[in-house]
Amino acid sequence: MSDAPRIAILSRQAELYSTRRLLDAVAAAGAEPVLLQPEQCLLMLNNTQTQLYYGPSLLAPCVAVIPRVGGPITRLGSRLLRYFAGAGSYCLNSAGALELSRDKFASLQSLVAAGVAVPQTAYFTQVGQRDLAVSALGTPLVHKLLGGSQGVGVSLADTPVAARGMLDTFLYLQHEAMVQRFLPGRQDFRVIVLFDEVIAAMRREASAEDFRSNLHCGGQASALPDLPEDFAAIACRSAAALGLGFAGVDIMLAEDQRPLVLEVNPVPSLEGIEGVTGQDIAATLVKALLQRVLSPSLQPPL
């Protein structure tokens, strides 16, 4: 049996770019990569013990775990992270941080409480509150699903009539709505934060056919080696406010050129940022994680 430290990566598919890069980076660092597909895990509570079976076998101890958990299985991922934390594994992002950051409005509430500026946003559950929200935010305005990612679930309404119709639909279907003031610029900034430090950044620009700058929606990206200090500071403060060791912080400029945080992604893709910057984000992440695991003085207090 190998004496190399085992690092688990929670991911549905080994073929995904980010998962593959992390598995390779763990092996290159001299550790043993362990791919865990979350749906193949069985958690067992027995008196005062918790056990995790992967397939038919008990999972051997892992020194750390890197969650690459998609939105639809956030709850499953958080339960597995609670197991790992209880078993003494170092979780790159905790269960609580994952759940909080995946809730778009709750995460913005935490950012505002930490003094981070965000776009004007309204959350409500009754049709009777619709007109107040539309009037306060003006049009065009943006509606976001509370659990969407990669630009999915983000809709734009150009007029008050379109906004009211869109909100009526969402209130009928999901009994809640979150809308934001539309920021007219076509650019935003993705900042990667690892353990309270910015390690990479890129500028993204929406295509002519879409208002969303996400690369999955056709946006174009360029490296941003000289990130402004105020952007770096707000990105680090945002990740810390949500308790994230690793995060992608999305920033956009307000009309008065102040940086506003749109959202914070607890499982940012490595493909776009590595391709644009040429940086080995996976290796940087794994090296820093192993340093934390093997150097108790670097670990945060319980």
C-alpha positions in Angstrom: 0.0 0.0 0.0 1.4 3.4 -0.9 2.4 5.9 1.8 1.6 8.8 -0.5 -1.1 11.2 0.9 -4.5 10.6 -0.7 -6.4 13.5 -2.1 -10.1 13.0 -3.1 -11.7 14.9 -5.9 -15.5 14.9 -5.8 -16.6 15.0 -9.5 -19.2 13.2 -11.6 -16.8 12.7 -14.6 -13.1 12.1 -14.8 -13.2 13.3 -18.5 -14.1 16.9 -17.5 -11.2 19.3 -18.1 -11.0 20.6 -14.6 -11.2 17.2 -13.0 -8.6 15.7 -15.3 -6.2 18.6 -14.7 -6.6 18.2 -10.9 -6.1 14.4 -11.0 -2.9 14.9 -13.0 -1.7 17.7 -10.7 -2.2 15.6 -7.6 -0.2 12.7 -9.1 2.5 15.1 -10.3 2.8 16.4 -6.8 3.6 12.9 -5.5 0.2 12.4 -3.9 -2.4 9.7 -4.7 -5.5 11.1 -6.6 -8.8 9.5 -5.7 -11.7 10.2 -8.0 -15.1 10.0 -6.2 -18.3 10.2 -8.2 -20.7 11.6 -5.6 -23.7 9.5 -6.7 -21.6 6.3 -6.1 -21.0 7.2 -2.5 -23.1 5.7 0.4 -23.0 7.3 3.8 -23.7 5.2 6.8 -24.4 6.4 10.3 -23.9 3.7 13.0 -24.3 4.8 16.6 -21.6 7.5 17.0 -19.7 6.5 13.8 -20.0 7.7 10.2 -18.7 5.7 7.4 -18.5 6.2 3.6 -18.7 3.4 1.2 -17.5 3.9 -2.4 -19.1 1.1 -4.4 -19.0 -2.0 -2.1 -15.9 -0.9 -0.1 -15.2 1.4 2.8 -13.3 4.4 1.6 -9.7 4.6 3.0 -8.7 7.9 4.7 -7.9 11.0 2.6 -5.9 13.9 3.8 -7.8 16.4 1.7 -10.8 16.7 -0.6 -11.3 19.0 -3.6 -15.1 19.5 -4.4 -15.9 19.8 -8.1 -19.7 19.5 -7.4 -22.2 20.8 -9.9 -25.2 22.8 -8.8 -27.8 20.0 -9.1 -26.0 17.9 -6.5 -25.0 20.7 -4.1 -26.8 19.0 -1.2 -25.2 15.6 -1.9 -21.8 17.3 -2.1 -22.3 19.2 1.1 -23.2 16.0 3.0 -20.1 14.3 1.7 -18.0 17.3 2.7 -19.4 17.1 6.2 -18.3 13.5 6.3 -14.8 14.3 5.2 -14.5 17.2 7.7 -15.6 14.9 10.5 -13.1 12.3 9.4 -10.3 14.8 9.6 -9.8 15.5 5.9 -8.9 19.1 4.9 -11.8 20.4 2.7 -10.7 23.0 0.2 -14.3 24.4 0.5 -16.5 23.4 3.4 -20.1 22.2 3.2 -21.4 25.4 4.6 -19.4 27.6 2.2 -20.5 25.5 -0.8 -24.2 25.8 0.2 -24.0 29.5 0.9 -22.2 30.5 -2.2 -24.6 28.4 -4.4 -27.5 30.5 -3.1 -27.2 33.6 -5.2 -29.2 35.9 -2.9 -28.0 34.5 0.4 -24.4 34.9 -0.8 -25.0 38.5 -1.8 -26.5 39.1 1.6 -23.3 37.8 3.2 -21.2 40.0 0.9 -23.1 43.1 1.7 -22.7 42.3 5.5 -19.0 42.1 4.9 -18.9 45.5 3.2 -18.7 44.3 -0.4 -20.6 46.3 -2.9 -23.0 44.4 -5.1 -25.5 45.4 -7.9 -28.9 46.7 -6.7 -30.9 43.4 -6.2 -34.4 42.5 -5.1 -35.8 39.2 -3.9 -39.5 38.6 -3.4 -42.1 35.9 -3.5 -45.5 37.7 -4.1 -46.9 39.1 -7.4 -47.9 42.1 -5.4 -44.3 43.0 -4.8 -43.4 42.8 -8.5 -44.2 46.4 -9.6 -42.2 47.9 -6.6 -39.1 45.8 -7.7 -39.4 46.8 -11.3 -39.9 50.5 -10.4 -36.9 50.5 -8.0 -34.5 48.7 -10.4 -35.7 50.2 -13.7 -35.4 48.5 -17.1 -33.7 46.7 -18.6 -33.4 44.4 -15.6 -31.9 40.9 -15.1 -33.6 37.9 -13.6 -31.4 35.2 -12.1 -32.3 31.7 -10.9 -31.0 31.4 -7.3 -29.0 28.3 -8.2 -27.9 28.8 -11.8 -24.3 28.7 -13.1 -22.4 29.3 -16.4 -24.9 31.9 -17.4 -27.8 29.4 -17.4 -31.0 30.8 -15.8 -30.0 34.5 -16.4 -32.7 36.4 -18.4 -33.0 40.0 -19.6 -36.2 42.1 -19.8 -35.9 45.3 -21.8 -39.2 47.0 -20.9 -41.5 47.2 -17.8 -44.1 45.1 -19.7 -41.5 42.4 -20.5 -40.2 42.5 -16.9 -43.7 42.0 -15.4 -44.4 39.1 -17.8 -41.1 37.4 -17.0 -41.5 37.8 -13.3 -45.1 36.5 -13.4 -43.8 33.4 -15.0 -41.0 32.8 -12.5 -43.3 33.5 -9.5 -45.8 31.0 -10.9 -43.2 28.3 -11.5 -40.9 28.6 -8.5 -42.7 31.0 -6.0 -39.7 33.3 -5.8 -37.8 35.8 -7.9 -34.4 37.6 -7.8 -33.8 40.5 -10.1 -30.9 42.9 -10.5 -30.3 46.3 -11.9 -28.8 45.9 -15.4 -25.2 47.1 -15.7 -24.7 48.4 -19.3 -21.1 47.4 -19.8 -20.3 44.3 -21.9 -17.2 43.4 -19.9 -16.7 41.7 -16.6 -13.8 40.2 -14.7 -13.2 36.7 -13.3 -10.7 36.7 -10.4 -9.5 33.4 -9.0 -8.8 33.5 -5.3 -6.9 30.7 -3.5 -6.4 30.9 0.3 -7.0 34.7 0.4 -4.6 35.4 -2.5 -5.4 36.3 -6.1 -3.6 33.7 -8.4 -5.1 34.6 -11.8 -7.6 37.0 -13.5 -9.1 37.5 -16.9 -11.4 40.0 -18.6 -14.5 38.6 -20.3 -16.6 40.3 -23.0 -20.0 39.3 -24.2 -20.6 38.5 -27.8 -22.7 40.8 -30.0 -25.6 38.3 -29.8 -25.7 38.0 -26.0 -25.5 40.2 -22.9 -23.9 37.5 -20.9 -20.1 37.4 -20.8 -19.7 33.7 -19.7 -17.4 31.7 -21.9 -20.1 29.0 -22.1 -22.4 31.6 -23.7 -20.0 32.7 -26.4 -18.1 35.4 -24.5 -14.4 36.1 -25.3 -11.7 36.3 -22.7 -8.2 37.9 -22.3 -5.6 37.6 -19.6 -5.5 40.4 -17.0 -2.0 40.2 -15.5 -2.2 43.7 -13.9 -5.4 43.4 -11.9 -6.2 46.7 -10.1 -5.5 46.6 -6.4 -9.1 47.4 -5.5 -10.4 44.5 -7.6 -8.0 42.1 -5.9 -9.0 43.4 -2.5 -12.7 43.0 -3.2 -12.2 39.5 -4.6 -10.3 38.3 -1.6 -12.8 39.9 0.8 -15.7 38.2 -1.1 -14.1 34.7 -0.9 -13.4 35.2 2.8 -17.0 36.4 3.5 -18.3 33.2 2.1 -15.7 31.0 3.8 -14.2 29.8 0.5 -10.6 28.6 0.2 -10.9 28.5 -3.6 -13.3 30.7 -5.6 -14.0 32.5 -8.8 -15.2 36.0 -8.1 -17.1 37.9 -10.9 -16.7 41.6 -10.9 -18.3 44.3 -13.1 -18.1 48.1 -13.1 -21.0 50.2 -12.1 -22.0 53.3 -14.1 -19.7 55.3 -11.8 -16.8 52.8 -12.4 -17.0 51.3 -8.9 -16.3 47.6 -8.9 -19.4 45.5 -7.9 -19.3 41.8 -7.2 -21.9 39.9 -9.3 -21.5 36.5 -7.7 -18.9 34.1 -6.3 -18.4 30.6 -7.8 -17.2 27.9 -5.4 -16.3 25.5 -8.2 -14.8 27.8 -10.9 -13.8 26.1 -14.2 -10.1 25.8 -14.8 -10.4 25.5 -18.6 -11.0 29.1 -19.5 -8.6 30.7 -17.0 -5.8 28.3 -17.8 -6.3 28.7 -21.5 -6.3 32.4 -21.5 -3.5 33.1 -18.9 -1.3 30.1 -19.7 -1.0 29.5 -15.9 -1.1 26.1 -14.3 -3.9 26.8 -11.9 -4.3 23.1 -11.1 -0.7 22.7 -10.0 -0.8 25.9 -7.9 -3.9 24.7 -6.2 -2.6 21.3 -5.4 0.7 22.5 -4.1 -0.9 25.1 -1.8 -3.4 22.4 -0.6 -0.6 20.0 0.2 1.3 22.7 2.1 -1.7 23.3 4.3 -2.3 19.6 4.9 1.4 18.8 5.7 2.0 22.1 7.7 -0.4 22.3 10.6 0.6 25.9 11.3 -1.0 26.9 8.0 -4.4 25.3 8.8 -7.1 27.6 10.1 -8.3 27.2 13.7 -11.3 24.9 14.3 
